[in-house]
Amino acid sequence: MRFFLLTLLICLSLRAVPALADIRYATDFTATENEAMKDIGNTIRQVAEVELRKDETIESLELLHRRAEGDEKRIRDVLNAEGYYDPRVELAVEPVEGDPDKSAIVRLSLDPGPIYRLQRFTLVFKTPEQEKAAEGLTYEALGVSLGSRARSEMIVSGERAVTRRLGWRGYPFARIEEREVVVDHAERSVAVDIRVDAGQRAYFGQTRIDGLEDVDASVVRREQRWKEGDLYDTRKVAEMRQALAGTDLFLSVAIAPKREEMAEGKVPMTISLAESKPRSIGGGVRYSTSQGAGVRAFWRHRNLFGYGEDFRLDGDVAEQLVGLKASLGRPAFLNPQQRLDFSVYAQQEDVDAYDATRFGGVTTLTRQFGGPYSGSIGVSLEQSRIEDANGTETFTLIGLPTNFTRNTTNDLLNPTKGGKLTLSATPYTGLIGSDSNFLVLRLDDTMHLPFDPEGKYVLAGRIAVGSILGATRTDIPADKRFYAGGGDTVRGYAHQSVGPLDASNDPIGGSSLIAGSIEMRARVMEDIGVVAFLDGGNVFRSELPDLGVDPLFGAGFGVRYYTPIGPLRVDLAFPLDRRPSDDAFQIYISLGQAF
């Protein structure tokens, strides 16, 4: 009986509770679209819950009022962060009559008020000795500009710059204790005092290496950027971490000072490593309508003898090229900034311009000069049998390839900023009956200009200029001449077909080259991008480009599918100066951007 009465009371109480209504509402944020708000209007929309959740229902107008009140505070915080410290913000909830789809509209009224400017940015240290650590530290170095809008981003960035630069000066444990911000509404100014504890000045102590199994400790030691007793510099730690990660020998690299073991100003360092698997296999595919399909596979050992030697076997099988290459690289050869590479290869290449069978080897010494600059010099020896329209010849050539590179790109397969400039010069001389002597000069430059911080919209360009000096075109082996056309130069034309042609419309190559491209890339979805491009160029019989000969242009568009290792590229290109021998279009499929 008691159970029955209890159940009845519960049911009656539930019936007494009125059903919750599903209220829909609209928003009016046109106040963020005026000229004063154009830079921060999107931020306001992103922090306002009434705007973010306007497509959802809400249980009552009372809850909508509360949501709007919380948004008012968030919007004021956004304006304060942008240097507006006296704004007027109101989110009014206005009932809507006669609209079955909307019960209310939330209207934003906004007056940002005057801009407040940064009047003072002062560093206050715990001790006079610490204060010396900041001598010569300018506002410019911290990214702080007195008299400019008092934006929180600039103030916080200045704080980070303080600790970062103190870390460069022997104070790796510097920290910000307190930030005091004083807003003067009468003067419309902001004063900031930063209380800093720089800590004790430190020097590098002993270095311990943990986690090595197959890699010799000397591989790690040769990348060390400091000696025991050097003044602590966090840049040297970052450089070593980056260098070790770049060897591909380690899955993880952690370098940390042992502050608790610091004695007499010296801080012991611990390098903790996890080795990656030394062996790997991989491959890729490519396709173009003029060159057909191709497959490349490789086997790699990153630590052949335990000292970071990089051994690799590469195999190519394609409609126009079959080849095998073995290479061995020795990093830190005689110097931490140098690398020695040796490779041997065998190839059979059959293209419209020539058929070539070649065997050879190359030894190259590469030197990093600091920053984006590097250079290399080498020696090559090649035996080849070339068959072209003029007959069959055998060549034995020794070359001295020399390169200088400036590379500021941010990614190998999908660069979104920076560029890569390469200057190369390779003199060749004939041996064992070959009398070919010539010099190949070439300049290649690429540029990438992003239109947004994320690099979703990028304008990219490239240019190539080349010249072969010292021999006429017919005295130069056909496979060493310049060619253009195809996915790596002028898209829309068949491989190597841009330039002089013989009576059968087969390319014969030339002694000079000019080619260029411009490309607009847009990443329209997380995994999808689109591209529009224009390519142009030509190959010339003369040693220097003949500017009186018109270039050939190709244009088209493409799609990029972004994978974890790089974008998959599919391009459709059309020849704008179509000749009778040219196809109506060309298709290119490969991994990575065109340049």
Disulfide bonds with the S-S distance in Angstrom:
none
